[in-house]
Amino acid sequence: MIGPKNKPEIELINQDGNAFAIMGTVSKALRRAGADKEYIEQYTNAATSGDYDNLLQVTMEYANIT
C-alpha cells in the first residue's frame, strides 16, 4: 500500500503551529491510517520544499484539517 485510502483527519486549531510539529502530527496520522514509509517520505519532501505556506498547502493535500 502506498497511502491511506482516505485522508486522515487532523486537528491543527489550538495546536503548536511550528512546522516540525505539524509535520510530526501529519506523519503520525498518515502512519496510523496505513501509509507506508515511502508515502510519508513523499509528504515530508513535498512539505519541506518551500516556505510555511507551502507546508500548509501540502498538508491539506495529504490530510483533512479540522
PDB file of N, H, CA, C and O in Angstrom:
ATOM      1  N   MET A   1       0.847  -1.195   0.000  1.00  0.00           N
ATOM      2  CA  MET A   1       0.000   0.000   0.000  1.00  0.00           C
ATOM      3  C   MET A   1       0.878   1.238   0.000  1.00  0.00           C
ATOM      4  O   MET A   1       1.859   1.314   0.740  1.00  0.00           O
ATOM      5  N   ILE A   2       0.530   2.189  -0.817  1.00  0.00           N
ATOM      6  H   ILE A   2      -0.267   2.128  -1.418  1.00  0.00           H
ATOM      7  CA  ILE A   2       1.298   3.434  -0.876  1.00  0.00           C
ATOM      8  C   ILE A   2       0.801   4.406   0.175  1.00  0.00           C
ATOM      9  O   ILE A   2       1.561   4.812   1.054  1.00  0.00           O
ATOM     10  N   GLY A   3      -0.454   4.783   0.098  1.00  0.00           N
ATOM     11  H   GLY A   3      -1.072   4.454  -0.616  1.00  0.00           H
ATOM     12  CA  GLY A   3      -1.010   5.742   1.049  1.00  0.00           C
ATOM     13  C   GLY A   3      -2.341   5.250   1.562  1.00  0.00           C
ATOM     14  O   GLY A   3      -2.860   4.238   1.091  1.00  0.00           O
ATOM     15  N   PRO A   4      -2.896   5.960   2.525  1.00  0.00           N
ATOM     16  CA  PRO A   4      -4.194   5.550   3.063  1.00  0.00           C
ATOM     17  C   PRO A   4      -5.299   5.724   2.026  1.00  0.00           C
ATOM     18  O   PRO A   4      -5.220   6.591   1.156  1.00  0.00           O
ATOM     19  N   LYS A   5      -6.323   4.891   2.131  1.00  0.00           N
ATOM     20  H   LYS A   5      -6.387   4.187   2.838  1.00  0.00           H
ATOM     21  CA  LYS A   5      -7.451   5.002   1.205  1.00  0.00           C
ATOM     22  C   LYS A   5      -8.196   6.310   1.418  1.00  0.00           C
ATOM     23  O   LYS A   5      -8.684   6.918   0.466  1.00  0.00           O
ATOM     24  N   ASN A   6      -8.282   6.735   2.658  1.00  0.00           N
ATOM     25  H   ASN A   6      -7.886   6.241   3.432  1.00  0.00           H
ATOM     26  CA  ASN A   6      -8.917   8.001   2.999  1.00  0.00           C
ATOM     27  C   ASN A   6      -7.906   8.874   3.721  1.00  0.00           C
ATOM     28  O   ASN A   6      -7.109   8.385   4.522  1.00  0.00           O
ATOM     29  N   LYS A   7      -7.942  10.160   3.435  1.00  0.00           N
ATOM     30  H   LYS A   7      -8.589  10.557   2.784  1.00  0.00           H
ATOM     31  CA  LYS A   7      -7.030  11.066   4.116  1.00  0.00           C
ATOM     32  C   LYS A   7      -7.378  11.107   5.607  1.00  0.00           C
ATOM     33  O   LYS A   7      -8.553  11.167   5.971  1.00  0.00           O
ATOM     34  N   PRO A   8      -6.361  11.074   6.464  1.00  0.00           N
ATOM     35  CA  PRO A   8      -6.643  11.161   7.903  1.00  0.00           C
ATOM     36  C   PRO A   8      -7.116  12.561   8.276  1.00  0.00           C
ATOM     37  O   PRO A   8      -6.776  13.538   7.609  1.00  0.00           O
ATOM     38  N   GLU A   9      -7.893  12.649   9.334  1.00  0.00           N
ATOM     39  H   GLU A   9      -8.169  11.855   9.876  1.00  0.00           H
ATOM     40  CA  GLU A   9      -8.345  13.942   9.842  1.00  0.00           C
ATOM     41  C   GLU A   9      -7.403  14.394  10.938  1.00  0.00           C
ATOM     42  O   GLU A   9      -7.051  13.629  11.836  1.00  0.00           O
ATOM     43  N   ILE A  10      -7.002  15.651  10.848  1.00  0.00           N
ATOM     44  H   ILE A  10      -7.288  16.272  10.118  1.00  0.00           H
ATOM     45  CA  ILE A  10      -6.054  16.208  11.800  1.00  0.00           C
ATOM     46  C   ILE A  10      -6.586  17.539  12.295  1.00  0.00           C
ATOM     47  O   ILE A  10      -7.010  18.382  11.504  1.00  0.00           O
ATOM     48  N   GLU A  11      -6.561  17.723  13.601  1.00  0.00           N
ATOM     49  H   GLU A  11      -6.217  17.038  14.243  1.00  0.00           H
ATOM     50  CA  GLU A  11      -6.969  18.993  14.186  1.00  0.00           C
ATOM     51  C   GLU A  11      -5.718  19.831  14.436  1.00  0.00           C
ATOM     52  O   GLU A  11      -4.847  19.447  15.217  1.00  0.00           O
ATOM     53  N   LEU A  12      -5.639  20.968  13.771  1.00  0.00           N
ATOM     54  H   LEU A  12      -6.346  21.280  13.137  1.00  0.00           H
ATOM     55  CA  LEU A  12      -4.492  21.857  13.948  1.00  0.00           C
ATOM     56  C   LEU A  12      -4.841  23.103  14.745  1.00  0.00           C
ATOM     57  O   LEU A  12      -3.949  23.836  15.172  1.00  0.00           O
ATOM     58  N   ILE A  13      -6.120  23.350  14.947  1.00  0.00           N
ATOM     59  H   ILE A  13      -6.845  22.755  14.600  1.00  0.00           H
ATOM     60  CA  ILE A  13      -6.526  24.502  15.743  1.00  0.00           C
ATOM     61  C   ILE A  13      -6.147  24.240  17.191  1.00  0.00           C
ATOM     62  O   ILE A  13      -6.354  23.141  17.705  1.00  0.00           O
ATOM     63  N   ASN A  14      -5.599  25.238  17.840  1.00  0.00           N
ATOM     64  H   ASN A  14      -5.431  26.132  17.423  1.00  0.00           H
ATOM     65  CA  ASN A  14      -5.122  25.147  19.224  1.00  0.00           C
ATOM     66  C   ASN A  14      -3.969  24.169  19.387  1.00  0.00           C
ATOM     67  O   ASN A  14      -3.745  23.653  20.481  1.00  0.00           O
ATOM     68  N   GLN A  15      -3.231  23.910  18.305  1.00  0.00           N
ATOM     69  H   GLN A  15      -3.413  24.329  17.416  1.00  0.00           H
ATOM     70  CA  GLN A  15      -2.047  23.063  18.346  1.00  0.00           C
ATOM     71  C   GLN A  15      -0.822  23.930  18.069  1.00  0.00           C
ATOM     72  O   GLN A  15      -0.943  25.070  17.623  1.00  0.00           O
ATOM     73  N   ASP A  16       0.339  23.382  18.335  1.00  0.00           N
ATOM     74  H   ASP A  16       0.437  22.455  18.698  1.00  0.00           H
ATOM     75  CA  ASP A  16       1.593  24.069  18.050  1.00  0.00           C
ATOM     76  C   ASP A  16       1.695  24.311  16.548  1.00  0.00           C
ATOM     77  O   ASP A  16       1.581  23.370  15.764  1.00  0.00           O
ATOM     78  N   GLY A  17       1.908  25.552  16.140  1.00  0.00           N
ATOM     79  H   GLY A  17       2.001  26.317  16.778  1.00  0.00           H
ATOM     80  CA  GLY A  17       1.988  25.910  14.731  1.00  0.00           C
ATOM     81  C   GLY A  17       3.375  25.779  14.143  1.00  0.00           C
ATOM     82  O   GLY A  17       3.592  26.131  12.984  1.00  0.00           O
ATOM     83  N   ASN A  18       4.323  25.276  14.927  1.00  0.00           N
ATOM     84  H   ASN A  18       4.147  24.990  15.869  1.00  0.00           H
ATOM     85  CA  ASN A  18       5.672  25.068  14.446  1.00  0.00           C
ATOM     86  C   ASN A  18       5.653  24.067  13.297  1.00  0.00           C
ATOM     87  O   ASN A  18       4.953  23.057  13.360  1.00  0.00           O
ATOM     88  N   ALA A  19       6.424  24.349  12.245  1.00  0.00           N
ATOM     89  H   ALA A  19       6.992  25.170  12.194  1.00  0.00           H
ATOM     90  CA  ALA A  19       6.427  23.494  11.058  1.00  0.00           C
ATOM     91  C   ALA A  19       6.775  22.048  11.402  1.00  0.00           C
ATOM     92  O   ALA A  19       6.157  21.124  10.873  1.00  0.00           O
ATOM     93  N   PHE A  20       7.748  21.840  12.274  1.00  0.00           N
ATOM     94  H   PHE A  20       8.251  22.590  12.703  1.00  0.00           H
ATOM     95  CA  PHE A  20       8.136  20.478  12.627  1.00  0.00           C
ATOM     96  C   PHE A  20       7.043  19.771  13.417  1.00  0.00           C
ATOM     97  O   PHE A  20       6.856  18.563  13.269  1.00  0.00           O
ATOM     98  N   ALA A  21       6.327  20.502  14.247  1.00  0.00           N
ATOM     99  H   ALA A  21       6.479  21.483  14.367  1.00  0.00           H
ATOM    100  CA  ALA A  21       5.215  19.918  14.997  1.00  0.00           C
ATOM    101  C   ALA A  21       4.100  19.503  14.047  1.00  0.00           C
ATOM    102  O   ALA A  21       3.507  18.438  14.218  1.00  0.00           O
ATOM    103  N   ILE A  22       3.812  20.322  13.060  1.00  0.00           N
ATOM    104  H   ILE A  22       4.294  21.187  12.921  1.00  0.00           H
ATOM    105  CA  ILE A  22       2.773  19.999  12.078  1.00  0.00           C
ATOM    106  C   ILE A  22       3.165  18.753  11.296  1.00  0.00           C
ATOM    107  O   ILE A  22       2.358  17.839  11.130  1.00  0.00           O
ATOM    108  N   MET A  23       4.415  18.717  10.813  1.00  0.00           N
ATOM    109  H   MET A  23       5.071  19.459  10.948  1.00  0.00           H
ATOM    110  CA  MET A  23       4.860  17.552  10.043  1.00  0.00           C
ATOM    111  C   MET A  23       4.843  16.281  10.888  1.00  0.00           C
ATOM    112  O   MET A  23       4.514  15.208  10.382  1.00  0.00           O
ATOM    113  N   GLY A  24       5.189  16.389  12.160  1.00  0.00           N
ATOM    114  H   GLY A  24       5.456  17.261  12.572  1.00  0.00           H
ATOM    115  CA  GLY A  24       5.139  15.229  13.047  1.00  0.00           C
ATOM    116  C   GLY A  24       3.725  14.726  13.243  1.00  0.00           C
ATOM    117  O   GLY A  24       3.480  13.520  13.220  1.00  0.00           O
ATOM    118  N   THR A  25       2.791  15.647  13.437  1.00  0.00           N
ATOM    119  H   THR A  25       2.990  16.627  13.456  1.00  0.00           H
ATOM    120  CA  THR A  25       1.385  15.281  13.608  1.00  0.00           C
ATOM    121  C   THR A  25       0.843  14.597  12.364  1.00  0.00           C
ATOM    122  O   THR A  25       0.146  13.587  12.454  1.00  0.00           O
ATOM    123  N   VAL A  26       1.170  15.156  11.197  1.00  0.00           N
ATOM    124  H   VAL A  26       1.737  15.977  11.124  1.00  0.00           H
ATOM    125  CA  VAL A  26       0.690  14.580   9.940  1.00  0.00           C
ATOM    126  C   VAL A  26       1.332  13.216   9.702  1.00  0.00           C
ATOM    127  O   VAL A  26       0.648  12.276   9.296  1.00  0.00           O
ATOM    128  N   SER A  27       2.613  13.097   9.946  1.00  0.00           N
ATOM    129  H   SER A  27       3.169  13.860  10.276  1.00  0.00           H
ATOM    130  CA  SER A  27       3.307  11.821   9.744  1.00  0.00           C
ATOM    131  C   SER A  27       2.702  10.727  10.617  1.00  0.00           C
ATOM    132  O   SER A  27       2.483   9.609  10.151  1.00  0.00           O
ATOM    133  N   LYS A  28       2.434  11.044  11.873  1.00  0.00           N
ATOM    134  H   LYS A  28       2.612  11.952  12.251  1.00  0.00           H
ATOM    135  CA  LYS A  28       1.815  10.062  12.778  1.00  0.00           C
ATOM    136  C   LYS A  28       0.430   9.665  12.279  1.00  0.00           C
ATOM    137  O   LYS A  28       0.073   8.487  12.288  1.00  0.00           O
ATOM    138  N   ALA A  29      -0.342  10.649  11.847  1.00  0.00           N
ATOM    139  H   ALA A  29      -0.052  11.606  11.840  1.00  0.00           H
ATOM    140  CA  ALA A  29      -1.697  10.364  11.365  1.00  0.00           C
ATOM    141  C   ALA A  29      -1.653   9.506  10.097  1.00  0.00           C
ATOM    142  O   ALA A  29      -2.453   8.584   9.940  1.00  0.00           O
ATOM    143  N   LEU A  30      -0.727   9.808   9.206  1.00  0.00           N
ATOM    144  H   LEU A  30      -0.077  10.557   9.334  1.00  0.00           H
ATOM    145  CA  LEU A  30      -0.591   9.006   7.989  1.00  0.00           C
ATOM    146  C   LEU A  30      -0.196   7.571   8.335  1.00  0.00           C
ATOM    147  O   LEU A  30      -0.728   6.625   7.754  1.00  0.00           O
ATOM    148  N   ARG A  31       0.721   7.406   9.265  1.00  0.00           N
ATOM    149  H   ARG A  31       1.153   8.174   9.737  1.00  0.00           H
ATOM    150  CA  ARG A  31       1.156   6.079   9.684  1.00  0.00           C
ATOM    151  C   ARG A  31      -0.024   5.295  10.274  1.00  0.00           C
ATOM    152  O   ARG A  31      -0.215   4.120   9.963  1.00  0.00           O
ATOM    153  N   ARG A  32      -0.808   5.957  11.127  1.00  0.00           N
ATOM    154  H   ARG A  32      -0.653   6.912  11.380  1.00  0.00           H
ATOM    155  CA  ARG A  32      -1.983   5.304  11.727  1.00  0.00           C
ATOM    156  C   ARG A  32      -3.023   4.943  10.674  1.00  0.00           C
ATOM    157  O   ARG A  32      -3.764   3.972  10.831  1.00  0.00           O
ATOM    158  N   ALA A  33      -3.074   5.734   9.592  1.00  0.00           N
ATOM    159  H   ALA A  33      -2.472   6.522   9.465  1.00  0.00           H
ATOM    160  CA  ALA A  33      -4.056   5.488   8.532  1.00  0.00           C
ATOM    161  C   ALA A  33      -3.591   4.401   7.562  1.00  0.00           C
ATOM    162  O   ALA A  33      -4.333   4.008   6.662  1.00  0.00           O
ATOM    163  N   GLY A  34      -2.363   3.921   7.749  1.00  0.00           N
ATOM    164  H   GLY A  34      -1.760   4.241   8.480  1.00  0.00           H
ATOM    165  CA  GLY A  34      -1.888   2.818   6.920  1.00  0.00           C
ATOM    166  C   GLY A  34      -0.922   3.198   5.819  1.00  0.00           C
ATOM    167  O   GLY A  34      -0.610   2.365   4.969  1.00  0.00           O
ATOM    168  N   ALA A  35      -0.441   4.425   5.807  1.00  0.00           N
ATOM    169  H   ALA A  35      -0.695   5.102   6.498  1.00  0.00           H
ATOM    170  CA  ALA A  35       0.507   4.841   4.778  1.00  0.00           C
ATOM    171  C   ALA A  35       1.849   4.162   4.998  1.00  0.00           C
ATOM    172  O   ALA A  35       2.270   3.948   6.135  1.00  0.00           O
ATOM    173  N   ASP A  36       2.519   3.824   3.893  1.00  0.00           N
ATOM    174  H   ASP A  36       2.177   3.998   2.970  1.00  0.00           H
ATOM    175  CA  ASP A  36       3.833   3.215   4.032  1.00  0.00           C
ATOM    176  C   ASP A  36       4.916   4.285   4.138  1.00  0.00           C
ATOM    177  O   ASP A  36       4.649   5.477   3.986  1.00  0.00           O
ATOM    178  N   LYS A  37       6.133   3.839   4.401  1.00  0.00           N
ATOM    179  H   LYS A  37       6.349   2.871   4.524  1.00  0.00           H
ATOM    180  CA  LYS A  37       7.256   4.744   4.646  1.00  0.00           C
ATOM    181  C   LYS A  37       7.504   5.678   3.458  1.00  0.00           C
ATOM    182  O   LYS A  37       7.778   6.863   3.645  1.00  0.00           O
ATOM    183  N   GLU A  38       7.410   5.149   2.251  1.00  0.00           N
ATOM    184  H   GLU A  38       7.187   4.186   2.099  1.00  0.00           H
ATOM    185  CA  GLU A  38       7.656   5.966   1.063  1.00  0.00           C
ATOM    186  C   GLU A  38       6.637   7.097   0.923  1.00  0.00           C
ATOM    187  O   GLU A  38       6.989   8.216   0.549  1.00  0.00           O
ATOM    188  N   TYR A  39       5.377   6.797   1.225  1.00  0.00           N
ATOM    189  H   TYR A  39       5.091   5.888   1.528  1.00  0.00           H
ATOM    190  CA  TYR A  39       4.328   7.810   1.130  1.00  0.00           C
ATOM    191  C   TYR A  39       4.563   8.922   2.147  1.00  0.00           C
ATOM    192  O   TYR A  39       4.368  10.098   1.838  1.00  0.00           O
ATOM    193  N   ILE A  40       4.980   8.559   3.354  1.00  0.00           N
ATOM    194  H   ILE A  40       5.138   7.604   3.605  1.00  0.00           H
ATOM    195  CA  ILE A  40       5.257   9.551   4.391  1.00  0.00           C
ATOM    196  C   ILE A  40       6.479  10.381   4.013  1.00  0.00           C
ATOM    197  O   ILE A  40       6.505  11.589   4.248  1.00  0.00           O
ATOM    198  N   GLU A  41       7.489   9.742   3.429  1.00  0.00           N
ATOM    199  H   GLU A  41       7.468   8.761   3.239  1.00  0.00           H
ATOM    200  CA  GLU A  41       8.664  10.483   2.949  1.00  0.00           C
ATOM    201  C   GLU A  41       8.284  11.434   1.819  1.00  0.00           C
ATOM    202  O   GLU A  41       8.818  12.539   1.723  1.00  0.00           O
ATOM    203  N   GLN A  42       7.368  11.003   0.972  1.00  0.00           N
ATOM    204  H   GLN A  42       6.934  10.105   1.051  1.00  0.00           H
ATOM    205  CA  GLN A  42       6.876  11.858  -0.112  1.00  0.00           C
ATOM    206  C   GLN A  42       6.222  13.110   0.478  1.00  0.00           C
ATOM    207  O   GLN A  42       6.459  14.221   0.002  1.00  0.00           O
ATOM    208  N   TYR A  43       5.407  12.929   1.506  1.00  0.00           N
ATOM    209  H   TYR A  43       5.215  12.027   1.893  1.00  0.00           H
ATOM    210  CA  TYR A  43       4.793  14.069   2.183  1.00  0.00           C
ATOM    211  C   TYR A  43       5.867  14.998   2.752  1.00  0.00           C
ATOM    212  O   TYR A  43       5.819  16.210   2.541  1.00  0.00           O
ATOM    213  N   THR A  44       6.827  14.430   3.468  1.00  0.00           N
ATOM    214  H   THR A  44       6.866  13.446   3.639  1.00  0.00           H
ATOM    215  CA  THR A  44       7.864  15.235   4.107  1.00  0.00           C
ATOM    216  C   THR A  44       8.672  16.015   3.072  1.00  0.00           C
ATOM    217  O   THR A  44       8.961  17.196   3.265  1.00  0.00           O
ATOM    218  N   ASN A  45       9.030  15.361   1.986  1.00  0.00           N
ATOM    219  H   ASN A  45       8.796  14.402   1.828  1.00  0.00           H
ATOM    220  CA  ASN A  45       9.802  16.044   0.941  1.00  0.00           C
ATOM    221  C   ASN A  45       9.011  17.187   0.313  1.00  0.00           C
ATOM    222  O   ASN A  45       9.548  18.271   0.083  1.00  0.00           O
ATOM    223  N   ALA A  46       7.742  16.940   0.041  1.00  0.00           N
ATOM    224  H   ALA A  46       7.306  16.059   0.228  1.00  0.00           H
ATOM    225  CA  ALA A  46       6.904  17.989  -0.550  1.00  0.00           C
ATOM    226  C   ALA A  46       6.682  19.133   0.436  1.00  0.00           C
ATOM    227  O   ALA A  46       6.701  20.302   0.051  1.00  0.00           O
ATOM    228  N   ALA A  47       6.474  18.795   1.702  1.00  0.00           N
ATOM    229  H   ALA A  47       6.459  17.845   2.015  1.00  0.00           H
ATOM    230  CA  ALA A  47       6.191  19.812   2.719  1.00  0.00           C
ATOM    231  C   ALA A  47       7.397  20.702   2.981  1.00  0.00           C
ATOM    232  O   ALA A  47       7.235  21.878   3.309  1.00  0.00           O
ATOM    233  N   THR A  48       8.598  20.164   2.842  1.00  0.00           N
ATOM    234  H   THR A  48       8.729  19.209   2.576  1.00  0.00           H
ATOM    235  CA  THR A  48       9.809  20.940   3.123  1.00  0.00           C
ATOM    236  C   THR A  48      10.419  21.562   1.876  1.00  0.00           C
ATOM    237  O   THR A  48      11.516  22.116   1.942  1.00  0.00           O
ATOM    238  N   SER A  49       9.738  21.481   0.752  1.00  0.00           N
ATOM    239  H   SER A  49       8.847  21.031   0.699  1.00  0.00           H
ATOM    240  CA  SER A  49      10.292  22.007  -0.495  1.00  0.00           C
ATOM    241  C   SER A  49      10.007  23.483  -0.719  1.00  0.00           C
ATOM    242  O   SER A  49      10.325  24.020  -1.780  1.00  0.00           O
ATOM    243  N   GLY A  50       9.416  24.137   0.256  1.00  0.00           N
ATOM    244  H   GLY A  50       9.158  23.700   1.117  1.00  0.00           H
ATOM    245  CA  GLY A  50       9.095  25.553   0.096  1.00  0.00           C
ATOM    246  C   GLY A  50       8.981  26.235   1.446  1.00  0.00           C
ATOM    247  O   GLY A  50       9.579  25.811   2.434  1.00  0.00           O
ATOM    248  N   ASP A  51       8.196  27.304   1.462  1.00  0.00           N
ATOM    249  H   ASP A  51       7.710  27.649   0.659  1.00  0.00           H
ATOM    250  CA  ASP A  51       8.017  28.072   2.690  1.00  0.00           C
ATOM    251  C   ASP A  51       6.872  27.504   3.531  1.00  0.00           C
ATOM    252  O   ASP A  51       6.331  26.439   3.235  1.00  0.00           O
ATOM    253  N   TYR A  52       6.521  28.235   4.578  1.00  0.00           N
ATOM    254  H   TYR A  52       6.960  29.100   4.819  1.00  0.00           H
ATOM    255  CA  TYR A  52       5.483  27.788   5.518  1.00  0.00           C
ATOM    256  C   TYR A  52       4.135  27.627   4.812  1.00  0.00           C
ATOM    257  O   TYR A  52       3.397  26.684   5.098  1.00  0.00           O
ATOM    258  N   ASP A  53       3.810  28.537   3.893  1.00  0.00           N
ATOM    259  H   ASP A  53       4.410  29.303   3.661  1.00  0.00           H
ATOM    260  CA  ASP A  53       2.554  28.411   3.154  1.00  0.00           C
ATOM    261  C   ASP A  53       2.529  27.123   2.341  1.00  0.00           C
ATOM    262  O   ASP A  53       1.495  26.462   2.254  1.00  0.00           O
ATOM    263  N   ASN A  54       3.661  26.767   1.748  1.00  0.00           N
ATOM    264  H   ASN A  54       4.501  27.305   1.819  1.00  0.00           H
ATOM    265  CA  ASN A  54       3.761  25.512   1.014  1.00  0.00           C
ATOM    266  C   ASN A  54       3.505  24.334   1.945  1.00  0.00           C
ATOM    267  O   ASN A  54       2.789  23.398   1.589  1.00  0.00           O
ATOM    268  N   LEU A  55       4.090  24.382   3.133  1.00  0.00           N
ATOM    269  H   LEU A  55       4.672  25.143   3.422  1.00  0.00           H
ATOM    270  CA  LEU A  55       3.871  23.322   4.125  1.00  0.00           C
ATOM    271  C   LEU A  55       2.380  23.138   4.387  1.00  0.00           C
ATOM    272  O   LEU A  55       1.884  22.011   4.399  1.00  0.00           O
ATOM    273  N   LEU A  56       1.673  24.228   4.594  1.00  0.00           N
ATOM    274  H   LEU A  56       2.076  25.144   4.584  1.00  0.00           H
ATOM    275  CA  LEU A  56       0.237  24.137   4.885  1.00  0.00           C
ATOM    276  C   LEU A  56      -0.544  23.609   3.683  1.00  0.00           C
ATOM    277  O   LEU A  56      -1.465  22.809   3.849  1.00  0.00           O
ATOM    278  N   GLN A  57      -0.188  24.046   2.478  1.00  0.00           N
ATOM    279  H   GLN A  57       0.560  24.696   2.343  1.00  0.00           H
ATOM    280  CA  GLN A  57      -0.882  23.572   1.281  1.00  0.00           C
ATOM    281  C   GLN A  57      -0.668  22.080   1.077  1.00  0.00           C
ATOM    282  O   GLN A  57      -1.614  21.348   0.784  1.00  0.00           O
ATOM    283  N   VAL A  58       0.569  21.630   1.230  1.00  0.00           N
ATOM    284  H   VAL A  58       1.337  22.224   1.467  1.00  0.00           H
ATOM    285  CA  VAL A  58       0.871  20.207   1.074  1.00  0.00           C
ATOM    286  C   VAL A  58       0.150  19.395   2.152  1.00  0.00           C
ATOM    287  O   VAL A  58      -0.384  18.321   1.874  1.00  0.00           O
ATOM    288  N   THR A  59       0.139  19.908   3.368  1.00  0.00           N
ATOM    289  H   THR A  59       0.573  20.780   3.594  1.00  0.00           H
ATOM    290  CA  THR A  59      -0.538  19.218   4.463  1.00  0.00           C
ATOM    291  C   THR A  59      -2.015  19.034   4.144  1.00  0.00           C
ATOM    292  O   THR A  59      -2.582  17.982   4.440  1.00  0.00           O
ATOM    293  N   MET A  60      -2.647  20.042   3.546  1.00  0.00           N
ATOM    294  H   MET A  60      -2.186  20.896   3.305  1.00  0.00           H
ATOM    295  CA  MET A  60      -4.061  19.938   3.200  1.00  0.00           C
ATOM    296  C   MET A  60      -4.299  18.933   2.060  1.00  0.00           C
ATOM    297  O   MET A  60      -5.403  18.405   1.925  1.00  0.00           O
ATOM    298  N   GLU A  61      -3.270  18.667   1.244  1.00  0.00           N
ATOM    299  H   GLU A  61      -2.373  19.096   1.354  1.00  0.00           H
ATOM    300  CA  GLU A  61      -3.396  17.654   0.193  1.00  0.00           C
ATOM    301  C   GLU A  61      -3.341  16.246   0.781  1.00  0.00           C
ATOM    302  O   GLU A  61      -3.966  15.327   0.252  1.00  0.00           O
ATOM    303  N   TYR A  62      -2.604  16.076   1.860  1.00  0.00           N
ATOM    304  H   TYR A  62      -2.096  16.822   2.289  1.00  0.00           H
ATOM    305  CA  TYR A  62      -2.390  14.753   2.440  1.00  0.00           C
ATOM    306  C   TYR A  62      -3.331  14.445   3.606  1.00  0.00           C
ATOM    307  O   TYR A  62      -3.477  13.284   3.988  1.00  0.00           O
ATOM    308  N   ALA A  63      -3.967  15.465   4.173  1.00  0.00           N
ATOM    309  H   ALA A  63      -3.849  16.408   3.863  1.00  0.00           H
ATOM    310  CA  ALA A  63      -4.828  15.244   5.335  1.00  0.00           C
ATOM    311  C   ALA A  63      -5.989  16.216   5.315  1.00  0.00           C
ATOM    312  O   ALA A  63      -5.895  17.300   4.739  1.00  0.00           O
ATOM    313  N   ASN A  64      -7.085  15.823   5.947  1.00  0.00           N
ATOM    314  H   ASN A  64      -7.161  14.942   6.415  1.00  0.00           H
ATOM    315  CA  ASN A  64      -8.221  16.725   6.136  1.00  0.00           C
ATOM    316  C   ASN A  64      -7.991  17.470   7.439  1.00  0.00           C
ATOM    317  O   ASN A  64      -7.862  16.859   8.500  1.00  0.00           O
ATOM    318  N   ILE A  65      -7.942  18.782   7.355  1.00  0.00           N
ATOM    319  H   ILE A  65      -8.047  19.279   6.493  1.00  0.00           H
ATOM    320  CA  ILE A  65      -7.670  19.611   8.507  1.00  0.00           C
ATOM    321  C   ILE A  65      -8.986  20.047   9.138  1.00  0.00           C
ATOM    322  O   ILE A  65      -9.873  20.562   8.458  1.00  0.00           O
ATOM    323  N   THR A  66      -9.100  19.833  10.445  1.00  0.00           N
ATOM    324  H   THR A  66      -8.379  19.414  10.997  1.00  0.00           H
ATOM    325  CA  THR A  66     -10.321  20.242  11.150  1.00  0.00           C
ATOM    326  C   THR A  66      -9.984  21.300  12.169  1.00  0.00           C
ATOM    327  O   THR A  66     -10.870  21.783  12.874  1.00  0.00           O
TER     328      THR A  66
END
